[in-house]
Amino acid sequence: MTDPHVASHEQEETGRPSTGLLSRINAVVARLGMYLSVTGLLVIVTIVFYQVFGRYVLNSSPTWTENLALVLILYVTLIGAAVGVRDAGHIGMDSLLVMLPDHLREKIELVIHVLVAVFGIAMAYNGWILGASVGTVKIPNLGLPEVIRYVPLIASGVLIVSFSIEHIIALLRGEEVVPSWN
């Protein structure tokens, strides 16, 4: 026997896809973000392998590898998290929302997307403030400005806001954001 709340939610999730300009732009940006994150992950694996090889085989561990891997981890995780917001890959409590009446569920989903957008604004703003505070400092062993550690925080915040706005618009239009990996 099918639960009517689950059945109505499943029908609604297969609603028409969002095809607006913001959705088309965000789909391309999210796909690019995924490619960059996967590439960054492969580079991290290569750097760590080189570090281990240098330490145990060559007896001369490169000094720059750890700092570069740490910087890349920031880019991979924060850009990947932003893409997760667009593609609804983040942790959610859908099981509770499914049990609510449609009109109430839609309002709660709207509030959730607004709160996620506010979080993205806070990320971008605070990343900007933190980056500005260390603008002249250099990362040891890399010689790169410390501010590059805060660029992914700002970019991720901006992407989260854009993706949340896309979800809000789609929800208000009765549309569905199609994940960029489809």
Backbone hydrogen bonds, N-H to C=O, Kabsch-Sander energy under -0.5 kcal/mol:
donor,donor_aa,acceptor,acceptor_aa,energy
7,A,3,D,-2.5
8,S,4,P,-2.3
9,H,5,H,-1.9
10,E,6,V,-2.5
11,Q,7,A,-2.1
12,E,8,S,-1.9
13,E,9,H,-2.0
14,T,10,E,-0.9
14,T,11,Q,-0.5
15,G,12,E,-1.7
18,S,176,E,-2.8
24,R,20,G,-2.2
25,I,21,L,-2.5
26,N,22,L,-3.0
27,A,23,S,-2.1
28,V,24,R,-1.5
29,V,25,I,-2.6
30,A,26,N,-3.0
31,R,27,A,-2.1
32,L,28,V,-2.5
33,G,29,V,-2.6
34,M,30,A,-2.3
35,Y,31,R,-2.4
36,L,32,L,-2.7
37,S,33,G,-2.4
38,V,34,M,-2.6
39,T,35,Y,-2.6
40,G,36,L,-2.8
41,L,37,S,-2.3
42,L,38,V,-2.1
43,V,39,T,-2.3
44,I,40,G,-2.5
45,V,41,L,-2.3
46,T,42,L,-2.2
47,I,43,V,-2.7
48,V,44,I,-2.8
49,F,45,V,-2.4
50,Y,46,T,-2.5
51,Q,47,I,-2.4
52,V,48,V,-2.5
53,F,49,F,-2.9
54,G,50,Y,-2.7
55,R,51,Q,-2.4
56,Y,52,V,-2.7
57,V,53,F,-2.3
58,L,53,F,-1.6
60,S,54,G,-2.8
68,L,64,W,-2.1
69,A,65,T,-2.5
70,L,66,E,-2.2
71,V,67,N,-2.0
72,L,68,L,-2.5
73,I,69,A,-2.1
74,L,70,L,-1.3
75,Y,71,V,-1.4
76,V,72,L,-2.9
77,T,73,I,-2.6
78,L,74,L,-2.2
79,I,75,Y,-2.1
80,G,76,V,-1.9
81,A,77,T,-2.2
82,A,78,L,-1.9
83,V,79,I,-2.2
84,G,80,G,-1.9
85,V,81,A,-1.4
86,R,82,A,-1.6
87,D,83,V,-2.6
88,A,85,V,-0.8
89,G,84,G,-3.2
90,H,84,G,-0.8
96,L,93,M,-1.1
97,L,93,M,-1.4
98,V,94,D,-2.6
99,M,95,S,-0.6
100,L,97,L,-1.4
105,R,101,P,-2.8
106,E,102,D,-2.5
107,K,103,H,-1.3
108,I,104,L,-2.2
109,E,105,R,-2.6
110,L,106,E,-2.1
111,V,107,K,-2.2
112,I,108,I,-2.5
113,H,109,E,-2.3
114,V,110,L,-2.2
115,L,111,V,-2.6
116,V,112,I,-2.3
117,A,113,H,-2.2
118,V,114,V,-2.3
119,F,115,L,-2.2
120,G,116,V,-2.2
121,I,117,A,-2.3
122,A,118,V,-2.4
123,M,119,F,-2.4
124,A,120,G,-2.5
125,Y,121,I,-2.8
126,N,122,A,-2.6
127,G,123,M,-2.4
128,W,124,A,-2.1
129,I,125,Y,-2.3
130,L,126,N,-2.8
131,G,127,G,-2.6
132,A,128,W,-2.4
133,S,129,I,-1.5
134,V,130,L,-0.8
134,V,131,G,-0.8
135,G,132,A,-0.9
137,V,134,V,-1.2
139,I,144,L,-3.3
142,L,139,I,-1.5
143,G,139,I,-2.4
146,E,137,V,-3.2
148,I,145,P,-1.9
149,R,146,E,-2.0
150,Y,147,V,-1.7
151,V,147,V,-0.9
154,I,150,Y,-2.0
155,A,151,V,-2.9
156,S,152,P,-2.6
157,G,153,L,-2.0
158,V,154,I,-2.4
159,L,155,A,-2.6
160,I,156,S,-2.8
161,V,157,G,-2.1
162,S,158,V,-2.4
163,F,159,L,-3.0
164,S,160,I,-2.3
165,I,161,V,-2.5
166,E,162,S,-2.1
167,H,163,F,-2.0
168,I,164,S,-2.5
169,I,165,I,-2.7
170,A,166,E,-2.5
171,L,167,H,-2.5
172,L,168,I,-2.4
173,R,169,I,-1.7
174,G,170,A,-0.6
174,G,171,L,-0.8
175,E,170,A,-3.4
176,E,16,R,-1.9
178,V,176,E,-0.6
182,N,179,P,-1.6
